Amino acid sequence: MTPDSPRTGELPIYESLIRERGDVVEETRVVAEETQHQMSQALSGVAPAPQETGAL
């Protein structure tokens, strides 16, 4: 690859990693938005009490 060539050759590698491993960036964004929504509701007094997860 020369310094003047486009970097589009890297895209198939990224796309194959997403197919193979999942889109971690997208999953993180979704979880962050859900958490932000839940916290907004909790701070306004609208949200139900959080449920604990895990074994007792």
PDBQT receptor file of N, H, CA, C and O in Angstrom, charges set to zero:
ATOM      1  N   MET A   1       0.865  -1.185   0.000  1.00  0.00    +0.000 N 
ATOM      2  CA  MET A   1       0.000   0.000   0.000  1.00  0.00    +0.000 C 
ATOM      3  C   MET A   1       0.895   1.226   0.000  1.00  0.00    +0.000 C 
ATOM      4  O   MET A   1       1.817   1.329   0.809  1.00  0.00    +0.000 OA
ATOM      5  N   THR A   2       0.627   2.140  -0.894  1.00  0.00    +0.000 N 
ATOM      6  H   THR A   2      -0.122   2.056  -1.551  1.00  0.00    +0.000 HD
ATOM      7  CA  THR A   2       1.390   3.376  -0.954  1.00  0.00    +0.000 C 
ATOM      8  C   THR A   2       0.706   4.419  -0.091  1.00  0.00    +0.000 C 
ATOM      9  O   THR A   2      -0.488   4.303   0.184  1.00  0.00    +0.000 OA
ATOM     10  N   PRO A   3       1.441   5.438   0.344  1.00  0.00    +0.000 N 
ATOM     11  CA  PRO A   3       0.836   6.476   1.190  1.00  0.00    +0.000 C 
ATOM     12  C   PRO A   3      -0.341   7.194   0.535  1.00  0.00    +0.000 C 
ATOM     13  O   PRO A   3      -1.205   7.729   1.230  1.00  0.00    +0.000 OA
ATOM     14  N   ASP A   4      -0.382   7.209  -0.825  1.00  0.00    +0.000 N 
ATOM     15  H   ASP A   4       0.320   6.774  -1.390  1.00  0.00    +0.000 HD
ATOM     16  CA  ASP A   4      -1.451   7.906  -1.528  1.00  0.00    +0.000 C 
ATOM     17  C   ASP A   4      -2.655   7.013  -1.809  1.00  0.00    +0.000 C 
ATOM     18  O   ASP A   4      -3.691   7.510  -2.252  1.00  0.00    +0.000 OA
ATOM     19  N   SER A   5      -2.547   5.708  -1.563  1.00  0.00    +0.000 N 
ATOM     20  H   SER A   5      -1.706   5.305  -1.203  1.00  0.00    +0.000 HD
ATOM     21  CA  SER A   5      -3.648   4.814  -1.893  1.00  0.00    +0.000 C 
ATOM     22  C   SER A   5      -4.759   4.918  -0.856  1.00  0.00    +0.000 C 
ATOM     23  O   SER A   5      -4.496   5.221   0.308  1.00  0.00    +0.000 OA
ATOM     24  N   PRO A   6      -5.997   4.669  -1.271  1.00  0.00    +0.000 N 
ATOM     25  CA  PRO A   6      -7.121   4.728  -0.325  1.00  0.00    +0.000 C 
ATOM     26  C   PRO A   6      -7.037   3.586   0.674  1.00  0.00    +0.000 C 
ATOM     27  O   PRO A   6      -6.468   2.536   0.377  1.00  0.00    +0.000 OA
ATOM     28  N   ARG A   7      -7.593   3.785   1.837  1.00  0.00    +0.000 N 
ATOM     29  H   ARG A   7      -8.055   4.638   2.079  1.00  0.00    +0.000 HD
ATOM     30  CA  ARG A   7      -7.545   2.794   2.904  1.00  0.00    +0.000 C 
ATOM     31  C   ARG A   7      -8.755   1.864   2.865  1.00  0.00    +0.000 C 
ATOM     32  O   ARG A   7      -9.051   1.194   3.855  1.00  0.00    +0.000 OA
ATOM     33  N   THR A   8      -9.450   1.816   1.744  1.00  0.00    +0.000 N 
ATOM     34  H   THR A   8      -9.210   2.360   0.940  1.00  0.00    +0.000 HD
ATOM     35  CA  THR A   8     -10.639   0.975   1.647  1.00  0.00    +0.000 C 
ATOM     36  C   THR A   8     -10.297  -0.507   1.705  1.00  0.00    +0.000 C 
ATOM     37  O   THR A   8     -11.183  -1.326   1.949  1.00  0.00    +0.000 OA
ATOM     38  N   GLY A   9      -9.039  -0.872   1.486  1.00  0.00    +0.000 N 
ATOM     39  H   GLY A   9      -8.320  -0.206   1.287  1.00  0.00    +0.000 HD
ATOM     40  CA  GLY A   9      -8.627  -2.256   1.568  1.00  0.00    +0.000 C 
ATOM     41  C   GLY A   9      -8.769  -2.821   2.969  1.00  0.00    +0.000 C 
ATOM     42  O   GLY A   9      -8.822  -4.040   3.135  1.00  0.00    +0.000 OA
ATOM     43  N   GLU A  10      -8.830  -1.977   3.966  1.00  0.00    +0.000 N 
ATOM     44  H   GLU A  10      -8.787  -0.987   3.831  1.00  0.00    +0.000 HD
ATOM     45  CA  GLU A  10      -8.942  -2.420   5.354  1.00  0.00    +0.000 C 
ATOM     46  C   GLU A  10     -10.382  -2.749   5.735  1.00  0.00    +0.000 C 
ATOM     47  O   GLU A  10     -10.601  -3.466   6.712  1.00  0.00    +0.000 OA
ATOM     48  N   LEU A  11     -11.356  -2.255   5.004  1.00  0.00    +0.000 N 
ATOM     49  H   LEU A  11     -11.178  -1.672   4.210  1.00  0.00    +0.000 HD
ATOM     50  CA  LEU A  11     -12.749  -2.454   5.371  1.00  0.00    +0.000 C 
ATOM     51  C   LEU A  11     -13.180  -3.915   5.398  1.00  0.00    +0.000 C 
ATOM     52  O   LEU A  11     -13.886  -4.304   6.329  1.00  0.00    +0.000 OA
ATOM     53  N   PRO A  12     -12.799  -4.745   4.433  1.00  0.00    +0.000 N 
ATOM     54  CA  PRO A  12     -13.226  -6.143   4.496  1.00  0.00    +0.000 C 
ATOM     55  C   PRO A  12     -12.726  -6.851   5.759  1.00  0.00    +0.000 C 
ATOM     56  O   PRO A  12     -13.422  -7.711   6.298  1.00  0.00    +0.000 OA
ATOM     57  N   ILE A  13     -11.532  -6.500   6.232  1.00  0.00    +0.000 N 
ATOM     58  H   ILE A  13     -10.967  -5.801   5.794  1.00  0.00    +0.000 HD
ATOM     59  CA  ILE A  13     -11.015  -7.100   7.461  1.00  0.00    +0.000 C 
ATOM     60  C   ILE A  13     -11.904  -6.711   8.626  1.00  0.00    +0.000 C 
ATOM     61  O   ILE A  13     -12.271  -7.569   9.429  1.00  0.00    +0.000 OA
ATOM     62  N   TYR A  14     -12.259  -5.441   8.738  1.00  0.00    +0.000 N 
ATOM     63  H   TYR A  14     -11.961  -4.745   8.085  1.00  0.00    +0.000 HD
ATOM     64  CA  TYR A  14     -13.124  -4.979   9.818  1.00  0.00    +0.000 C 
ATOM     65  C   TYR A  14     -14.486  -5.655   9.739  1.00  0.00    +0.000 C 
ATOM     66  O   TYR A  14     -15.027  -6.091  10.755  1.00  0.00    +0.000 OA
ATOM     67  N   GLU A  15     -15.038  -5.743   8.536  1.00  0.00    +0.000 N 
ATOM     68  H   GLU A  15     -14.598  -5.390   7.710  1.00  0.00    +0.000 HD
ATOM     69  CA  GLU A  15     -16.349  -6.378   8.362  1.00  0.00    +0.000 C 
ATOM     70  C   GLU A  15     -16.306  -7.857   8.733  1.00  0.00    +0.000 C 
ATOM     71  O   GLU A  15     -17.250  -8.374   9.329  1.00  0.00    +0.000 OA
ATOM     72  N   SER A  16     -15.220  -8.539   8.385  1.00  0.00    +0.000 N 
ATOM     73  H   SER A  16     -14.452  -8.119   7.900  1.00  0.00    +0.000 HD
ATOM     74  CA  SER A  16     -15.124  -9.955   8.745  1.00  0.00    +0.000 C 
ATOM     75  C   SER A  16     -14.975 -10.122  10.250  1.00  0.00    +0.000 C 
ATOM     76  O   SER A  16     -15.486 -11.091  10.813  1.00  0.00    +0.000 OA
ATOM     77  N   LEU A  17     -14.287  -9.200  10.911  1.00  0.00    +0.000 N 
ATOM     78  H   LEU A  17     -13.872  -8.413  10.454  1.00  0.00    +0.000 HD
ATOM     79  CA  LEU A  17     -14.181  -9.265  12.374  1.00  0.00    +0.000 C 
ATOM     80  C   LEU A  17     -15.542  -9.061  13.033  1.00  0.00    +0.000 C 
ATOM     81  O   LEU A  17     -15.853  -9.716  14.028  1.00  0.00    +0.000 OA
ATOM     82  N   ILE A  18     -16.348  -8.165  12.488  1.00  0.00    +0.000 N 
ATOM     83  H   ILE A  18     -16.095  -7.634  11.680  1.00  0.00    +0.000 HD
ATOM     84  CA  ILE A  18     -17.693  -7.946  13.026  1.00  0.00    +0.000 C 
ATOM     85  C   ILE A  18     -18.530  -9.206  12.862  1.00  0.00    +0.000 C 
ATOM     86  O   ILE A  18     -19.236  -9.601  13.790  1.00  0.00    +0.000 OA
ATOM     87  N   ARG A  19     -18.461  -9.838  11.703  1.00  0.00    +0.000 N 
ATOM     88  H   ARG A  19     -17.887  -9.517  10.950  1.00  0.00    +0.000 HD
ATOM     89  CA  ARG A  19     -19.202 -11.089  11.487  1.00  0.00    +0.000 C 
ATOM     90  C   ARG A  19     -18.720 -12.179  12.441  1.00  0.00    +0.000 C 
ATOM     91  O   ARG A  19     -19.521 -12.952  12.966  1.00  0.00    +0.000 OA
ATOM     92  N   GLU A  20     -17.429 -12.232  12.657  1.00  0.00    +0.000 N 
ATOM     93  H   GLU A  20     -16.778 -11.604  12.230  1.00  0.00    +0.000 HD
ATOM     94  CA  GLU A  20     -16.834 -13.292  13.470  1.00  0.00    +0.000 C 
ATOM     95  C   GLU A  20     -17.029 -13.055  14.965  1.00  0.00    +0.000 C 
ATOM     96  O   GLU A  20     -17.366 -13.982  15.702  1.00  0.00    +0.000 OA
ATOM     97  N   ARG A  21     -16.819 -11.820  15.416  1.00  0.00    +0.000 N 
ATOM     98  H   ARG A  21     -16.545 -11.067  14.817  1.00  0.00    +0.000 HD
ATOM     99  CA  ARG A  21     -16.809 -11.517  16.852  1.00  0.00    +0.000 C 
ATOM    100  C   ARG A  21     -17.991 -10.693  17.335  1.00  0.00    +0.000 C 
ATOM    101  O   ARG A  21     -18.208 -10.575  18.541  1.00  0.00    +0.000 OA
ATOM    102  N   GLY A  22     -18.758 -10.123  16.416  1.00  0.00    +0.000 N 
ATOM    103  H   GLY A  22     -18.582 -10.220  15.436  1.00  0.00    +0.000 HD
ATOM    104  CA  GLY A  22     -19.853  -9.241  16.801  1.00  0.00    +0.000 C 
ATOM    105  C   GLY A  22     -19.394  -7.793  16.806  1.00  0.00    +0.000 C 
ATOM    106  O   GLY A  22     -18.197  -7.510  16.854  1.00  0.00    +0.000 OA
ATOM    107  N   ASP A  23     -20.337  -6.898  16.756  1.00  0.00    +0.000 N 
ATOM    108  H   ASP A  23     -21.309  -7.128  16.717  1.00  0.00    +0.000 HD
ATOM    109  CA  ASP A  23     -20.029  -5.468  16.721  1.00  0.00    +0.000 C 
ATOM    110  C   ASP A  23     -20.038  -4.928  18.149  1.00  0.00    +0.000 C 
ATOM    111  O   ASP A  23     -21.063  -4.458  18.644  1.00  0.00    +0.000 OA
ATOM    112  N   VAL A  24     -18.892  -5.002  18.793  1.00  0.00    +0.000 N 
ATOM    113  H   VAL A  24     -18.059  -5.383  18.391  1.00  0.00    +0.000 HD
ATOM    114  CA  VAL A  24     -18.773  -4.610  20.190  1.00  0.00    +0.000 C 
ATOM    115  C   VAL A  24     -19.086  -3.134  20.379  1.00  0.00    +0.000 C 
ATOM    116  O   VAL A  24     -19.693  -2.754  21.381  1.00  0.00    +0.000 OA
ATOM    117  N   VAL A  25     -18.686  -2.310  19.446  1.00  0.00    +0.000 N 
ATOM    118  H   VAL A  25     -18.192  -2.618  18.632  1.00  0.00    +0.000 HD
ATOM    119  CA  VAL A  25     -18.945  -0.870  19.548  1.00  0.00    +0.000 C 
ATOM    120  C   VAL A  25     -20.448  -0.611  19.544  1.00  0.00    +0.000 C 
ATOM    121  O   VAL A  25     -20.937   0.179  20.352  1.00  0.00    +0.000 OA
ATOM    122  N   GLU A  26     -21.182  -1.257  18.656  1.00  0.00    +0.000 N 
ATOM    123  H   GLU A  26     -20.785  -1.898  18.000  1.00  0.00    +0.000 HD
ATOM    124  CA  GLU A  26     -22.643  -1.085  18.587  1.00  0.00    +0.000 C 
ATOM    125  C   GLU A  26     -23.309  -1.610  19.852  1.00  0.00    +0.000 C 
ATOM    126  O   GLU A  26     -24.209  -0.964  20.390  1.00  0.00    +0.000 OA
ATOM    127  N   GLU A  27     -22.878  -2.770  20.333  1.00  0.00    +0.000 N 
ATOM    128  H   GLU A  27     -22.147  -3.294  19.896  1.00  0.00    +0.000 HD
ATOM    129  CA  GLU A  27     -23.460  -3.334  21.550  1.00  0.00    +0.000 C 
ATOM    130  C   GLU A  27     -23.227  -2.414  22.746  1.00  0.00    +0.000 C 
ATOM    131  O   GLU A  27     -24.115  -2.236  23.580  1.00  0.00    +0.000 OA
ATOM    132  N   THR A  28     -22.041  -1.837  22.827  1.00  0.00    +0.000 N 
ATOM    133  H   THR A  28     -21.320  -1.982  22.150  1.00  0.00    +0.000 HD
ATOM    134  CA  THR A  28     -21.713  -0.913  23.909  1.00  0.00    +0.000 C 
ATOM    135  C   THR A  28     -22.584   0.331  23.840  1.00  0.00    +0.000 C 
ATOM    136  O   THR A  28     -23.054   0.818  24.868  1.00  0.00    +0.000 OA
ATOM    137  N   ARG A  29     -22.803   0.849  22.636  1.00  0.00    +0.000 N 
ATOM    138  H   ARG A  29     -22.421   0.453  21.800  1.00  0.00    +0.000 HD
ATOM    139  CA  ARG A  29     -23.642   2.034  22.464  1.00  0.00    +0.000 C 
ATOM    140  C   ARG A  29     -25.068   1.754  22.931  1.00  0.00    +0.000 C 
ATOM    141  O   ARG A  29     -25.671   2.578  23.619  1.00  0.00    +0.000 OA
ATOM    142  N   VAL A  30     -25.611   0.591  22.558  1.00  0.00    +0.000 N 
ATOM    143  H   VAL A  30     -25.121  -0.078  21.999  1.00  0.00    +0.000 HD
ATOM    144  CA  VAL A  30     -26.975   0.232  22.935  1.00  0.00    +0.000 C 
ATOM    145  C   VAL A  30     -27.100   0.126  24.459  1.00  0.00    +0.000 C 
ATOM    146  O   VAL A  30     -28.052   0.644  25.045  1.00  0.00    +0.000 OA
ATOM    147  N   VAL A  31     -26.139  -0.545  25.095  1.00  0.00    +0.000 N 
ATOM    148  H   VAL A  31     -25.366  -0.965  24.620  1.00  0.00    +0.000 HD
ATOM    149  CA  VAL A  31     -26.182  -0.694  26.552  1.00  0.00    +0.000 C 
ATOM    150  C   VAL A  31     -26.056   0.666  27.233  1.00  0.00    +0.000 C 
ATOM    151  O   VAL A  31     -26.730   0.923  28.231  1.00  0.00    +0.000 OA
ATOM    152  N   ALA A  32     -25.206   1.531  26.708  1.00  0.00    +0.000 N 
ATOM    153  H   ALA A  32     -24.659   1.322  25.897  1.00  0.00    +0.000 HD
ATOM    154  CA  ALA A  32     -25.042   2.861  27.290  1.00  0.00    +0.000 C 
ATOM    155  C   ALA A  32     -26.331   3.676  27.173  1.00  0.00    +0.000 C 
ATOM    156  O   ALA A  32     -26.705   4.380  28.111  1.00  0.00    +0.000 OA
ATOM    157  N   GLU A  33     -27.012   3.584  26.027  1.00  0.00    +0.000 N 
ATOM    158  H   GLU A  33     -26.708   3.011  25.266  1.00  0.00    +0.000 HD
ATOM    159  CA  GLU A  33     -28.279   4.303  25.862  1.00  0.00    +0.000 C 
ATOM    160  C   GLU A  33     -29.355   3.761  26.802  1.00  0.00    +0.000 C 
ATOM    161  O   GLU A  33     -30.120   4.533  27.380  1.00  0.00    +0.000 OA
ATOM    162  N   GLU A  34     -29.417   2.432  26.959  1.00  0.00    +0.000 N 
ATOM    163  H   GLU A  34     -28.795   1.805  26.490  1.00  0.00    +0.000 HD
ATOM    164  CA  GLU A  34     -30.394   1.836  27.880  1.00  0.00    +0.000 C 
ATOM    165  C   GLU A  34     -30.119   2.270  29.314  1.00  0.00    +0.000 C 
ATOM    166  O   GLU A  34     -31.046   2.588  30.060  1.00  0.00    +0.000 OA
ATOM    167  N   THR A  35     -28.850   2.281  29.697  1.00  0.00    +0.000 N 
ATOM    168  H   THR A  35     -28.097   2.022  29.092  1.00  0.00    +0.000 HD
ATOM    169  CA  THR A  35     -28.469   2.691  31.047  1.00  0.00    +0.000 C 
ATOM    170  C   THR A  35     -28.811   4.154  31.280  1.00  0.00    +0.000 C 
ATOM    171  O   THR A  35     -29.315   4.512  32.344  1.00  0.00    +0.000 OA
ATOM    172  N   GLN A  36     -28.545   4.992  30.302  1.00  0.00    +0.000 N 
ATOM    173  H   GLN A  36     -28.135   4.701  29.437  1.00  0.00    +0.000 HD
ATOM    174  CA  GLN A  36     -28.862   6.411  30.419  1.00  0.00    +0.000 C 
ATOM    175  C   GLN A  36     -30.370   6.612  30.577  1.00  0.00    +0.000 C 
ATOM    176  O   GLN A  36     -30.806   7.438  31.379  1.00  0.00    +0.000 OA
ATOM    177  N   HIS A  37     -31.157   5.868  29.822  1.00  0.00    +0.000 N 
ATOM    178  H   HIS A  37     -30.803   5.197  29.170  1.00  0.00    +0.000 HD
ATOM    179  CA  HIS A  37     -32.612   5.964  29.918  1.00  0.00    +0.000 C 
ATOM    180  C   HIS A  37     -33.085   5.529  31.303  1.00  0.00    +0.000 C 
ATOM    181  O   HIS A  37     -33.917   6.197  31.918  1.00  0.00    +0.000 OA
ATOM    182  N   GLN A  38     -32.553   4.405  31.793  1.00  0.00    +0.000 N 
ATOM    183  H   GLN A  38     -31.878   3.862  31.294  1.00  0.00    +0.000 HD
ATOM    184  CA  GLN A  38     -32.933   3.911  33.118  1.00  0.00    +0.000 C 
ATOM    185  C   GLN A  38     -32.555   4.907  34.212  1.00  0.00    +0.000 C 
ATOM    186  O   GLN A  38     -33.328   5.121  35.146  1.00  0.00    +0.000 OA
ATOM    187  N   MET A  39     -31.393   5.507  34.110  1.00  0.00    +0.000 N 
ATOM    188  H   MET A  39     -30.765   5.333  33.351  1.00  0.00    +0.000 HD
ATOM    189  CA  MET A  39     -30.958   6.469  35.126  1.00  0.00    +0.000 C 
ATOM    190  C   MET A  39     -31.801   7.739  35.071  1.00  0.00    +0.000 C 
ATOM    191  O   MET A  39     -32.097   8.331  36.109  1.00  0.00    +0.000 OA
ATOM    192  N   SER A  40     -32.187   8.158  33.878  1.00  0.00    +0.000 N 
ATOM    193  H   SER A  40     -31.946   7.677  33.034  1.00  0.00    +0.000 HD
ATOM    194  CA  SER A  40     -33.064   9.328  33.760  1.00  0.00    +0.000 C 
ATOM    195  C   SER A  40     -34.397   9.055  34.438  1.00  0.00    +0.000 C 
ATOM    196  O   SER A  40     -34.931   9.910  35.145  1.00  0.00    +0.000 OA
ATOM    197  N   GLN A  41     -34.935   7.848  34.217  1.00  0.00    +0.000 N 
ATOM    198  H   GLN A  41     -34.502   7.154  33.643  1.00  0.00    +0.000 HD
ATOM    199  CA  GLN A  41     -36.192   7.482  34.866  1.00  0.00    +0.000 C 
ATOM    200  C   GLN A  41     -36.025   7.390  36.375  1.00  0.00    +0.000 C 
ATOM    201  O   GLN A  41     -36.887   7.850  37.124  1.00  0.00    +0.000 OA
ATOM    202  N   ALA A  42     -34.934   6.805  36.822  1.00  0.00    +0.000 N 
ATOM    203  H   ALA A  42     -34.234   6.431  36.213  1.00  0.00    +0.000 HD
ATOM    204  CA  ALA A  42     -34.701   6.649  38.260  1.00  0.00    +0.000 C 
ATOM    205  C   ALA A  42     -34.578   8.009  38.940  1.00  0.00    +0.000 C 
ATOM    206  O   ALA A  42     -35.104   8.213  40.035  1.00  0.00    +0.000 OA
ATOM    207  N   LEU A  43     -33.887   8.927  38.294  1.00  0.00    +0.000 N 
ATOM    208  H   LEU A  43     -33.460   8.761  37.405  1.00  0.00    +0.000 HD
ATOM    209  CA  LEU A  43     -33.703  10.254  38.891  1.00  0.00    +0.000 C 
ATOM    210  C   LEU A  43     -34.992  11.065  38.903  1.00  0.00    +0.000 C 
ATOM    211  O   LEU A  43     -35.159  11.953  39.739  1.00  0.00    +0.000 OA
ATOM    212  N   SER A  44     -35.903  10.765  37.982  1.00  0.00    +0.000 N 
ATOM    213  H   SER A  44     -35.767  10.044  37.303  1.00  0.00    +0.000 HD
ATOM    214  CA  SER A  44     -37.174  11.483  37.963  1.00  0.00    +0.000 C 
ATOM    215  C   SER A  44     -38.227  10.778  38.822  1.00  0.00    +0.000 C 
ATOM    216  O   SER A  44     -39.347  11.269  38.965  1.00  0.00    +0.000 OA
ATOM    217  N   GLY A  45     -37.866   9.627  39.390  1.00  0.00    +0.000 N 
ATOM    218  H   GLY A  45     -36.957   9.228  39.274  1.00  0.00    +0.000 HD
ATOM    219  CA  GLY A  45     -38.784   8.905  40.265  1.00  0.00    +0.000 C 
ATOM    220  C   GLY A  45     -39.781   8.037  39.521  1.00  0.00    +0.000 C 
ATOM    221  O   GLY A  45     -40.774   7.615  40.113  1.00  0.00    +0.000 OA
ATOM    222  N   VAL A  46     -39.559   7.758  38.260  1.00  0.00    +0.000 N 
ATOM    223  H   VAL A  46     -38.752   8.102  37.779  1.00  0.00    +0.000 HD
ATOM    224  CA  VAL A  46     -40.489   6.989  37.438  1.00  0.00    +0.000 C 
ATOM    225  C   VAL A  46     -40.119   5.515  37.405  1.00  0.00    +0.000 C 
ATOM    226  O   VAL A  46     -41.002   4.664  37.289  1.00  0.00    +0.000 OA
ATOM    227  N   ALA A  47     -38.862   5.200  37.502  1.00  0.00    +0.000 N 
ATOM    228  H   ALA A  47     -38.145   5.890  37.596  1.00  0.00    +0.000 HD
ATOM    229  CA  ALA A  47     -38.378   3.831  37.306  1.00  0.00    +0.000 C 
ATOM    230  C   ALA A  47     -38.739   2.945  38.503  1.00  0.00    +0.000 C 
ATOM    231  O   ALA A  47     -38.726   3.399  39.648  1.00  0.00    +0.000 OA
ATOM    232  N   PRO A  48     -39.059   1.684  38.226  1.00  0.00    +0.000 N 
ATOM    233  CA  PRO A  48     -39.247   0.721  39.311  1.00  0.00    +0.000 C 
ATOM    234  C   PRO A  48     -37.912   0.428  39.981  1.00  0.00    +0.000 C 
ATOM    235  O   PRO A  48     -36.852   0.726  39.431  1.00  0.00    +0.000 OA
ATOM    236  N   ALA A  49     -37.973  -0.153  41.161  1.00  0.00    +0.000 N 
ATOM    237  H   ALA A  49     -38.834  -0.395  41.608  1.00  0.00    +0.000 HD
ATOM    238  CA  ALA A  49     -36.749  -0.502  41.872  1.00  0.00    +0.000 C 
ATOM    239  C   ALA A  49     -35.958  -1.505  41.048  1.00  0.00    +0.000 C 
ATOM    240  O   ALA A  49     -36.536  -2.429  40.475  1.00  0.00    +0.000 OA
ATOM    241  N   PRO A  50     -34.647  -1.334  40.981  1.00  0.00    +0.000 N 
ATOM    242  CA  PRO A  50     -33.838  -2.264  40.183  1.00  0.00    +0.000 C 
ATOM    243  C   PRO A  50     -33.864  -3.669  40.785  1.00  0.00    +0.000 C 
ATOM    244  O   PRO A  50     -33.908  -3.842  42.002  1.00  0.00    +0.000 OA
ATOM    245  N   GLN A  51     -33.837  -4.656  39.905  1.00  0.00    +0.000 N 
ATOM    246  H   GLN A  51     -33.801  -4.516  38.916  1.00  0.00    +0.000 HD
ATOM    247  CA  GLN A  51     -33.815  -6.040  40.361  1.00  0.00    +0.000 C 
ATOM    248  C   GLN A  51     -32.368  -6.507  40.404  1.00  0.00    +0.000 C 
ATOM    249  O   GLN A  51     -31.595  -6.248  39.481  1.00  0.00    +0.000 OA
ATOM    250  N   GLU A  52     -32.006  -7.201  41.487  1.00  0.00    +0.000 N 
ATOM    251  H   GLU A  52     -32.634  -7.412  42.236  1.00  0.00    +0.000 HD
ATOM    252  CA  GLU A  52     -30.660  -7.721  41.582  1.00  0.00    +0.000 C 
ATOM    253  C   GLU A  52     -30.545  -8.972  40.742  1.00  0.00    +0.000 C 
ATOM    254  O   GLU A  52     -31.481  -9.767  40.656  1.00  0.00    +0.000 OA
ATOM    255  N   THR A  53     -29.392  -9.139  40.124  1.00  0.00    +0.000 N 
ATOM    256  H   THR A  53     -28.632  -8.493  40.194  1.00  0.00    +0.000 HD
ATOM    257  CA  THR A  53     -29.146 -10.337  39.342  1.00  0.00    +0.000 C 
ATOM    258  C   THR A  53     -28.107 -11.181  40.055  1.00  0.00    +0.000 C 
ATOM    259  O   THR A  53     -27.338 -10.673  40.871  1.00  0.00    +0.000 OA
ATOM    260  N   GLY A  54     -28.084 -12.442  39.754  1.00  0.00    +0.000 N 
ATOM    261  H   GLY A  54     -28.709 -12.855  39.092  1.00  0.00    +0.000 HD
ATOM    262  CA  GLY A  54     -27.112 -13.341  40.364  1.00  0.00    +0.000 C 
ATOM    263  C   GLY A  54     -27.788 -14.265  41.353  1.00  0.00    +0.000 C 
ATOM    264  O   GLY A  54     -28.941 -14.068  41.737  1.00  0.00    +0.000 OA
ATOM    265  N   ALA A  55     -27.052 -15.262  41.750  1.00  0.00    +0.000 N 
ATOM    266  H   ALA A  55     -26.115 -15.423  41.439  1.00  0.00    +0.000 HD
ATOM    267  CA  ALA A  55     -27.587 -16.256  42.687  1.00  0.00    +0.000 C 
ATOM    268  C   ALA A  55     -27.518 -15.742  44.109  1.00  0.00    +0.000 C 
ATOM    269  O   ALA A  55     -26.608 -14.999  44.477  1.00  0.00    +0.000 OA
ATOM    270  N   LEU A  56     -28.476 -16.141  44.887  1.00  0.00    +0.000 N 
ATOM    271  H   LEU A  56     -29.216 -16.745  44.589  1.00  0.00    +0.000 HD
ATOM    272  CA  LEU A  56     -28.492 -15.776  46.309  1.00  0.00    +0.000 C 
ATOM    273  C   LEU A  56     -28.032 -16.921  47.146  1.00  0.00    +0.000 C 
ATOM    274  O   LEU A  56     -27.976 -16.806  48.371  1.00  0.00    +0.000 OA
TER     275      LEU A  56
